[in-house]
Amino acid sequence: MQKLIKSLENVQQVETILKQEKNFEINKQDDHGDSLIHFASRTHSLATMKLLIEYGADPEAVNEHGRRAIHEAIDSIECVDYLVNTCKVDVNAMKRGDWTPLMIAAMKGYLDIVMILVNAGALLNRTTKDGRSALYLAIQEGHVELAKYLTNQHPQAITQPTKSGRLPIQAAAALLDNTTAYEITTYLLCHASVPISSLLSHRDNSGRDLLLDAAVSQNLELLKYLLDHGADPNDKDSLGRTMIHHAAMMDHLKVLRLLESTDGIQWDAPDAWDSWTALMHCSRQGHINTVKYLIEEIKVNVHHKDKQGRTAKDIGK
């Protein structure tokens, strides 16, 4: 078997060996459950894959990790096309009990390969063990066109939460590339089958909402869009912290300035954990410019005391 493995990228040599060793077990597996088709697929040796299958190799052979040839070949559109459309392999085969070829291709951003899999019947509602769909995986990696394609194919995934309660749209809003985050988030909002208000009010298991994700990533354009569509800047997470608390904590002064013209901002609202205000959080972190902004321009209450009777000045020492 080792002799063949070393020759896999030379299809003529592989064929010569197979002709010489007529009793060779073509589906023999090594200690990890890998057979020759796994190795050939892993190196994207299409000609060798075809030869092995002609000699009886099983394209559905499974190794100890649950991986099949299609999982190993997922980076090669030619190999995937051959396995799917010629060999008719199971496009929904799961490795380790949860990852399908579609999920892997979506995470890697392979739009053309995803289309091949979808056209062959890949299920778009399958999720990983932690509840991430193909759409979620594409979004978390910032694949814009792929995210749009998957949204159009299966818009129900927009409202499909992970085990932690996160929606794909929250993963989009949290992206550090603001342009990508804005494009994907607004696209999902416009194509969801539920009202925008429903998505804006959704919270994950930590109480985090869409607006907070955008605030943490300092996406000013997206924040303005969400606020214009009814997002509430005073919404609180499970610790009673609003986007004001988080922006102050992370020294996101531009986010705070964006809110100056928004009515009803509760600048002095204490959180539910320590009864800390935004001023206290930025004081604790030593964000002097944010401290000055809140005191001098917003005129926040500097005398508020937390559960231990401390003021922002005490906390900042």
KOLSELUM-597685 format. One line per field, with one value per residue (C-alpha): residue number from 0; x, y, z; residue in three letters. Coordinates in Angstrom, 1 decimal, decimal comma, padded with zeros to 4 digits, always signed. Example, Ala and Ser with C-alpha at 12.3 -4.5 7.8 and 13.67 -1.06 7.14 Angstrom:
<nulos>
k (0_1) .
px (+012,3_+013,7) .
py (-004,5_-001,1) .
pz (+007,8_+007,1) .
r (ALA_SER) .
</nulos>
This chain:
<nulos>
k (0_1_2_3_4_5_6_7_8_9_10_11_12_13_14_15_16_17_18_19_20_21_22_23_24_25_26_27_28_29_30_31_32_33_34_35_36_37_38_39_40_41_42_43_44_45_46_47_48_49_50_51_52_53_54_55_56_57_58_59_60_61_62_63_64_65_66_67_68_69_70_71_72_73_74_75_76_77_78_79_80_81_82_83_84_85_86_87_88_89_90_91_92_93_94_95_96_97_98_99_100_101_102_103_104_105_106_107_108_109_110_111_112_113_114_115_116_117_118_119_120_121_122_123_124_125_126_127_128_129_130_131_132_133_134_135_136_137_138_139_140_141_142_143_144_145_146_147_148_149_150_151_152_153_154_155_156_157_158_159_160_161_162_163_164_165_166_167_168_169_170_171_172_173_174_175_176_177_178_179_180_181_182_183_184_185_186_187_188_189_190_191_192_193_194_195_196_197_198_199_200_201_202_203_204_205_206_207_208_209_210_211_212_213_214_215_216_217_218_219_220_221_222_223_224_225_226_227_228_229_230_231_232_233_234_235_236_237_238_239_240_241_242_243_244_245_246_247_248_249_250_251_252_253_254_255_256_257_258_259_260_261_262_263_264_265_266_267_268_269_270_271_272_273_274_275_276_277_278_279_280_281_282_283_284_285_286_287_288_289_290_291_292_293_294_295_296_297_298_299_300_301_302_303_304_305_306_307_308_309_310_311_312_313_314_315_316) .
px (+000,0_+002,8_+004,3_+001,1_+000,6_+004,0_+003,1_-000,4_+000,4_+001,8_-001,2_+000,8_+003,0_-000,1_-001,7_+001,5_+001,6_-002,1_-001,6_+001,4_-000,3_-003,5_-004,5_-004,1_-007,0_-008,0_-010,1_-007,5_-007,4_-004,4_-004,5_-006,5_-009,0_-007,6_-007,8_-006,1_-009,1_-008,7_-005,0_-005,7_-008,6_-006,5_-003,9_-006,6_-005,2_-008,3_-006,7_-005,6_-009,0_-010,7_-008,2_-008,7_-012,5_-012,2_-010,3_-013,0_-012,1_-015,1_-015,7_-017,8_-015,1_-015,0_-012,0_-011,8_-012,7_-015,8_-014,2_-014,9_-013,3_-015,6_-014,5_-010,8_-011,3_-013,4_-010,8_-010,8_-013,9_-012,8_-012,6_-015,9_-017,7_-016,5_-017,4_-020,8_-021,9_-020,2_-019,8_-023,0_-021,6_-023,7_-023,4_-024,9_-022,3_-021,2_-017,7_-017,5_-021,3_-022,0_-019,9_-021,2_-019,2_-021,5_-020,5_-016,8_-017,2_-019,3_-016,8_-013,9_-015,9_-016,1_-019,2_-018,8_-018,4_-021,3_-023,5_-022,5_-023,4_-026,7_-027,7_-027,0_-029,3_-027,2_-029,4_-029,2_-030,9_-028,2_-026,1_-022,9_-023,1_-023,0_-025,9_-024,1_-025,6_-023,8_-025,1_-023,7_-020,3_-020,1_-021,0_-018,6_-015,7_-017,1_-017,9_-020,4_-021,5_-021,7_-023,8_-026,2_-026,5_-027,2_-029,7_-031,6_-031,5_-032,7_-033,9_-035,2_-031,5_-031,6_-033,7_-032,0_-030,1_-027,0_-027,0_-025,8_-028,8_-026,8_-028,3_-026,4_-027,2_-025,4_-022,3_-022,5_-022,9_-019,9_-017,5_-014,5_-014,6_-017,2_-018,0_-018,6_-020,6_-022,9_-023,5_-024,3_-026,4_-028,5_-029,0_-030,2_-032,6_-034,1_-034,6_-035,8_-039,3_-039,9_-040,3_-037,0_-038,2_-038,1_-034,4_-033,5_-035,1_-033,5_-031,0_-028,6_-028,1_-025,9_-028,6_-026,6_-028,5_-027,7_-027,1_-024,6_-022,7_-022,4_-021,4_-018,6_-017,2_-017,5_-019,5_-020,9_-022,7_-024,4_-025,2_-026,9_-028,9_-030,1_-031,0_-032,9_-034,9_-035,9_-033,1_-033,2_-029,9_-031,1_-031,6_-029,7_-027,8_-028,0_-025,7_-027,9_-025,3_-026,4_-024,3_-023,3_-021,6_-019,8_-018,7_-017,3_-015,7_-013,9_-013,0_-015,2_-015,6_-016,9_-019,8_-020,7_-020,6_-022,9_-025,5_-025,4_-028,3_-030,4_-033,2_-033,8_-030,2_-029,8_-026,2_-026,3_-028,0_-026,3_-025,7_-027,2_-023,9_-022,1_-024,4_-021,7_-022,5_-020,7_-018,5_-017,4_-016,5_-014,3_-012,8_-011,8_-010,2_-008,3_-009,9_-009,2_-010,6_-013,9_-014,0_-013,6_-016,2_-018,8_-018,1_-017,5_-019,8_-022,6_-022,6_-023,1_-023,6_-020,2_-021,7_-023,4_-022,2_-022,0_-023,0_-019,9_-020,4_-017,7_-017,9_-016,3_-013,4_-012,9_-012,9_-010,5_-007,8) .
py (+000,0_+002,4_+001,9_+003,0_+005,9_+007,3_+007,0_+008,5_+011,6_+009,5_+007,8_+005,7_+004,3_+003,5_+001,7_-000,3_-001,4_-002,3_-004,5_-006,2_-006,8_-008,4_-009,5_-006,1_-005,1_-001,8_-000,8_-001,8_+000,7_+001,8_+002,2_+005,4_+004,0_+005,7_+003,8_+004,8_+006,8_+009,0_+009,7_+010,4_+012,7_+014,5_+015,3_+016,2_+013,6_+013,4_+011,0_+008,7_+008,9_+007,8_+004,9_+003,7_+003,7_+001,8_-000,8_-001,0_+001,6_+002,7_+006,4_+006,2_+004,6_+006,2_+006,7_+006,9_+010,6_+009,9_+011,5_+010,3_+011,1_+014,1_+015,6_+015,2_+016,6_+019,6_+022,1_+020,8_+021,7_+019,1_+016,3_+017,3_+017,5_+014,0_+012,5_+014,2_+014,0_+010,8_+008,7_+010,0_+010,0_+011,1_+014,9_+014,9_+012,5_+013,8_+013,6_+013,3_+013,2_+016,8_+018,4_+017,9_+018,7_+021,7_+023,1_+022,8_+024,4_+027,2_+028,0_+028,0_+030,3_+027,9_+029,3_+027,1_+023,9_+024,9_+025,3_+021,8_+020,3_+022,2_+021,2_+017,6_+017,8_+019,0_+019,8_+023,5_+023,1_+020,8_+022,2_+021,4_+020,1_+023,7_+024,6_+026,5_+026,2_+026,5_+030,1_+030,9_+029,4_+031,4_+034,6_+034,1_+034,0_+037,0_+035,4_+037,9_+036,4_+032,9_+034,2_+035,9_+032,6_+030,5_+033,1_+033,0_+029,2_+028,8_+032,0_+030,1_+029,8_+033,5_+032,8_+029,5_+030,0_+028,2_+026,4_+029,6_+031,5_+033,3_+034,1_+034,3_+038,0_+038,6_+036,9_+039,3_+042,4_+041,3_+041,0_+043,3_+044,3_+047,0_+047,0_+043,2_+043,3_+046,1_+044,3_+040,9_+042,3_+044,5_+041,8_+039,4_+042,0_+042,6_+038,9_+037,6_+036,1_+037,8_+041,5_+043,5_+044,3_+040,6_+040,4_+043,6_+042,4_+038,9_+038,1_+035,3_+033,3_+036,0_+038,7_+040,2_+041,7_+042,8_+046,4_+045,4_+043,3_+046,3_+048,5_+046,2_+046,0_+049,9_+049,7_+053,2_+052,9_+049,7_+051,2_+054,2_+051,8_+049,7_+052,7_+054,2_+050,9_+051,0_+049,3_+050,4_+051,7_+051,2_+047,4_+045,4_+042,2_+039,5_+041,6_+044,7_+046,4_+048,5_+049,4_+052,5_+050,4_+048,3_+051,2_+053,0_+049,8_+049,3_+053,0_+053,2_+057,0_+057,2_+054,9_+057,1_+060,3_+058,7_+058,5_+062,2_+063,0_+060,0_+060,9_+059,0_+057,6_+056,5_+057,6_+057,1_+053,7_+051,3_+047,7_+044,8_+043,2_+045,9_+048,8_+050,4_+053,1_+053,7_+056,3_+053,7_+051,1_+053,5_+054,8_+051,3_+050,7_+054,0_+055,3_+059,0_+060,5_+058,6_+059,7_+063,3_+063,0_+061,6_+064,1_+067,3_+066,9_+064,5_+065,8_+062,3_+061,9_+061,6_+060,9_+057,6_+054,9_+051,2_+048,3_+048,8_+052,5_+053,6_+056,4_+056,4_+058,4_+055,7_+053,0_+054,8_+055,2) .
pz (+000,0_+000,8_-002,6_-004,2_-001,8_-002,9_-006,5_-006,4_-008,4_-011,2_-012,7_-015,1_-012,3_-010,2_-013,1_-013,7_-010,0_-010,0_-013,1_-011,5_-008,1_-009,3_-005,8_-004,2_-002,0_-003,6_-000,6_+002,1_+004,9_+007,0_+010,8_+010,5_+008,1_+005,1_+001,8_-001,5_-002,6_+000,5_-000,3_-004,0_-003,1_-000,5_-003,2_-005,7_-008,1_-010,4_-012,9_-010,2_-008,5_-011,7_-012,2_-008,6_-009,0_-012,3_-010,3_-007,7_-005,2_-003,1_-003,4_-000,2_+001,9_+005,4_+007,6_+011,4_+011,3_+009,2_+006,2_+002,7_-000,6_-001,1_+002,2_+001,3_-002,2_-001,2_-002,4_-006,0_-008,1_-010,7_-008,1_-006,4_-009,8_-010,7_-007,3_-007,3_-010,9_-012,1_-009,0_-007,4_-003,9_-001,0_-000,9_+002,7_+004,1_+007,5_+009,0_+012,7_+012,8_+011,8_+009,1_+005,5_+002,4_+001,9_+005,3_+004,6_+001,2_+002,6_+005,3_+002,8_+000,4_-002,6_-004,3_-007,4_-005,4_-003,1_-006,3_-007,5_-004,1_-003,8_-007,4_-006,4_-003,4_-000,5_+002,4_+003,5_+006,9_+008,3_+011,1_+013,0_+016,6_+017,8_+015,5_+012,7_+009,2_+005,9_+005,8_+009,2_+008,3_+005,1_+006,9_+009,8_+007,2_+005,4_+002,1_+000,6_-002,6_-001,1_+001,7_-000,7_-002,8_+000,3_+001,5_-001,8_-001,8_+001,8_+003,4_+006,4_+007,6_+008,4_+011,5_+012,3_+015,6_+016,9_+020,2_+021,8_+020,3_+017,7_+014,3_+011,1_+010,9_+014,2_+012,9_+009,9_+012,1_+014,2_+011,3_+011,6_+007,9_+008,1_+004,4_+004,3_+007,6_+006,2_+002,9_+004,4_+007,3_+005,2_+002,6_+005,2_+006,7_+003,3_+002,5_+005,9_+006,0_+009,4_+010,2_+010,7_+014,2_+015,0_+014,0_+015,8_+019,1_+018,9_+021,6_+021,9_+025,1_+026,6_+025,8_+023,0_+020,1_+016,6_+017,6_+020,2_+017,7_+015,4_+018,3_+019,4_+015,8_+015,6_+012,3_+012,3_+008,9_+010,1_+013,5_+011,8_+009,5_+012,4_+014,5_+011,5_+011,3_+014,9_+016,9_+020,6_+021,9_+025,4_+025,0_+027,6_+027,6_+030,3_+032,5_+032,1_+029,8_+026,8_+023,8_+025,8_+028,4_+025,8_+023,7_+026,8_+028,0_+024,7_+024,2_+021,1_+021,2_+017,6_+018,5_+021,5_+019,3_+016,8_+019,5_+020,5_+018,1_+019,2_+021,6_+024,8_+025,4_+029,0_+029,5_+033,2_+033,3_+035,6_+034,6_+036,6_+037,7_+039,7_+039,1_+037,0_+034,5_+031,2_+032,9_+035,5_+032,8_+030,9_+034,1_+035,1_+031,8_+031,8_+028,6_+029,4_+026,2_+026,7_+030,3_+029,3_+026,6_+028,9_+031,7_+029,6_+026,6_+027,7_+031,3_+032,9_+036,6_+038,2_+041,7_+041,0_+043,3_+042,6_+044,8_+046,9_+047,3_+044,8_+042,3_+038,9_+040,4_+043,0_+040,4_+038,2_+040,8) .
r (MET_GLN_LYS_LEU_ILE_LYS_SER_LEU_GLU_ASN_VAL_GLN_GLN_VAL_GLU_THR_ILE_LEU_LYS_GLN_GLU_LYS_ASN_PHE_GLU_ILE_ASN_LYS_GLN_ASP_ASP_HIS_GLY_ASP_SER_LEU_ILE_HIS_PHE_ALA_SER_ARG_THR_HIS_SER_LEU_ALA_THR_MET_LYS_LEU_LEU_ILE_GLU_TYR_GLY_ALA_ASP_PRO_GLU_ALA_VAL_ASN_GLU_HIS_GLY_ARG_ARG_ALA_ILE_HIS_GLU_ALA_ILE_ASP_SER_ILE_GLU_CYS_VAL_ASP_TYR_LEU_VAL_ASN_THR_CYS_LYS_VAL_ASP_VAL_ASN_ALA_MET_LYS_ARG_GLY_ASP_TRP_THR_PRO_LEU_MET_ILE_ALA_ALA_MET_LYS_GLY_TYR_LEU_ASP_ILE_VAL_MET_ILE_LEU_VAL_ASN_ALA_GLY_ALA_LEU_LEU_ASN_ARG_THR_THR_LYS_ASP_GLY_ARG_SER_ALA_LEU_TYR_LEU_ALA_ILE_GLN_GLU_GLY_HIS_VAL_GLU_LEU_ALA_LYS_TYR_LEU_THR_ASN_GLN_HIS_PRO_GLN_ALA_ILE_THR_GLN_PRO_THR_LYS_SER_GLY_ARG_LEU_PRO_ILE_GLN_ALA_ALA_ALA_ALA_LEU_LEU_ASP_ASN_THR_THR_ALA_TYR_GLU_ILE_THR_THR_TYR_LEU_LEU_CYS_HIS_ALA_SER_VAL_PRO_ILE_SER_SER_LEU_LEU_SER_HIS_ARG_ASP_ASN_SER_GLY_ARG_ASP_LEU_LEU_LEU_ASP_ALA_ALA_VAL_SER_GLN_ASN_LEU_GLU_LEU_LEU_LYS_TYR_LEU_LEU_ASP_HIS_GLY_ALA_ASP_PRO_ASN_ASP_LYS_ASP_SER_LEU_GLY_ARG_THR_MET_ILE_HIS_HIS_ALA_ALA_MET_MET_ASP_HIS_LEU_LYS_VAL_LEU_ARG_LEU_LEU_GLU_SER_THR_ASP_GLY_ILE_GLN_TRP_ASP_ALA_PRO_ASP_ALA_TRP_ASP_SER_TRP_THR_ALA_LEU_MET_HIS_CYS_SER_ARG_GLN_GLY_HIS_ILE_ASN_THR_VAL_LYS_TYR_LEU_ILE_GLU_GLU_ILE_LYS_VAL_ASN_VAL_HIS_HIS_LYS_ASP_LYS_GLN_GLY_ARG_THR_ALA_LYS_ASP_ILE_GLY_LYS) .
</nulos>
